[in-house]
């Protein structure tokens, strides 16, 4: 049995999505389902970001270059 998903979209985004679905020759629901299925299929072999925080951007320097995630984690542990 299928379940219903309801989402709210900006009218402009909805119009663009409907136009894209029409160009592909599918209805809006099939278009959205295909996007979800493709994303889930492509994401099965990928892990999420190991470290991402805008709050820490620019907080540490990496010896004249941008600090890497492992370097930033190590410096945060040392600061404790």
C-alpha angles and dihedrals in degrees: 000000000000124000128218122244119195122194135173119231134183107258092242092052091048091051091050092047092050091049091050091049090050091051089052091048096241135110122256095259094052090048093053092044091052091052091052092046092049092048093049092047093049093044096055092084096040130079123212123258111299092214132002129156127151087195090069097043109130093004094117133033122215101216096293095327133076111287116246123231094257092049092050092048091050092050091049091052091050092050086049 
